[in-house]
Amino acid sequence: MSPLLKRILLSLLIGVAIGAAANEISFQTLREVNRPPQTVTLVVPPGAAAQVARGEQPPAIPKDMIFIVGDVLVVKNEDTVAHELGPLFIPPDSSASLEFSSEESYSYSCTFQAGSRFGLDVREPVTPSTRLLGILLSGVPLGGLIAVYSVIVRPLAPKKEKEEQA
């Protein structure tokens, strides 16, 4: 194997290793999408309508939520007043559900939020193929750059020409 090919392969290996480390660190910070789909229950507590009427945010209800494709949101209404969340109508002491089948950002009208809007972010889940793609898309170009810079910083020794036989 030629010295240049060895250097290129070693550089690609180093680049992929650095890419793998950097990607794993970033994937670990994505806790909300680094999981399988699940059912998430949002409880509208008793008195939520009265709090919203006074302009207060019910403390048990988040302003925005992040979901992954395949999640199901179940809104359980424990209030004495019917509530709405986008397409859902939830009478008192009942529940309604909403399944997320595609990656989108929603801003639904909402009767149990002080601002009358509820933001839902639906993202693609992090899968092993997503991780591998991230490693390859960062590691291979980085390995190529390392190979180019290694030749600039430490050029290969020129091949000695064969002595002419007389």
N, C-alpha and C positions, 0 to 999 in steps of 0.2 A: 504494500500500500504506500502510495506516495506521501511525503511529508505534508504537502498541501491538503490532501484529502483527510489525513489524520487531524490536522489543525481545524479544518472545517467541521468534521464530526465532533471533535472535542468541544468546539465553540457552540455547536448546536445543543449538545448535551448540557453544557453549562447554562445556556440561555433557557432551555426548557426547565431545568432545575430551579433557576431564579424565578421564571414565570409561574411554576407550580407553587413555590413558596408565597409569592406576592398574591396570587389568585386565592389560595387557601385562606390567607389572612383577610382578604376582602370578603370572601364568602362567609367567613365566620361572623362578620359584622352584620350580615343580612339575616339575622335570626328570624324575622317575621316571615320570610319566604323560603327559609331553609328547613322545610318540613313537608310532610304529606298533607293533602287536603283534609279538612276536618269540618265539623259543625260548630259554629260559634253562636252562642246564645247571648242576646242583648236584652236585659231586663229593664223595662220602663217601670220605675218604682212608683208606689202610691204617692200622689201629690205632685207628680211631675207637671201636669197641666197647670196647676196653681203656681208653681215656681216659674214656669215659662211665661205665664200671664203677668207676673211681677217683673219680668225681664231677667230672671236669674237662670243660670245654667244648672240643671240637676247634676249634682256631684257624681252620681254613679254612672253617668252616660258620657262616653268620650265624644269629643267634637268631630274627630275623623278616625277612620279605621283602615287598616291594610289587610287585604285578603290575597289568597292565591287562587288561580284557576282551579275549579272543582270544589271550593269551599261553599258551605251553605250557611247563610245568616238566618237565624231564628230570632224573631223579635217577639218577646213575651210581654204582654201588657198587664201589669198588676195595678194600674191606675183605674180610677172610677170613670174615666173619660176615654172615648175611642181616640185612637191616634193613627196617623198616617206616616209612612216612610216611602216616598216615591210611589211605586205601583202597589204597595201593600196598604191595606186597611185592616187595622187591628182593633176589634171591639174590646171592651173591658174584660178582664179575666180570660183572655184567649191569646193565641199566638199565630203568627204567619211566617212563612219562610221565603227566602230568595236565594236561588242557586246562581253562582257566578261561573259562566262557561267560557268567557273570553277575557283577555287582558284589556282593561279599560279603566278610565277614571270617571267616577260618577259624582254628581252633585245633586242629591235628591232634595226635594222639599220635605220638610220634616216638622211634625207638630210637637215633638218632645225635645226640641233644641231651642235655645233662646234666640238664635239667629235665624231660625226657620229653615236652615240648610244643613245637610248632613253629607260629608264627603266620604266616599268609599273609593279606595284605590285597589284595583285587582291586578296582580302581577303574575308573571309566569313563575312557577316554582323552580328552585334550584335543584337540578337533577345531576346524576353522574355524567350524562352527556353534556350538560351545560358547563360543568366543571372542566371536562376534558377539552371542550371547544375553547374555553377561556385560557387554558394553559397553552394550547397550540397557537392561538391567535396572538398571544403575547410572547411565548417562549421562542418560537421559530424565528420571528423577525429579530428578536434580541440576540439570538445565537448568530444570525447572519451579521449583525452589526459587530458583535464580538470578533467574529472571524475576520472581517474587514479591518478592524482596528488592530487586531493582533498582527496582521501582515504589515501594517503601517509602522507599528511600534517596534516590532522585531521581524524584519524581513527574512524570508527564507534564504538560506545560503545558495548561491548559484551552483548549478551542476558543473562539475569540471569536465571540460571537453576532452575527448579522447585524444591522446597525443598521436600525431600523425606518424605513422610508421614509414620509415624511409626505405 
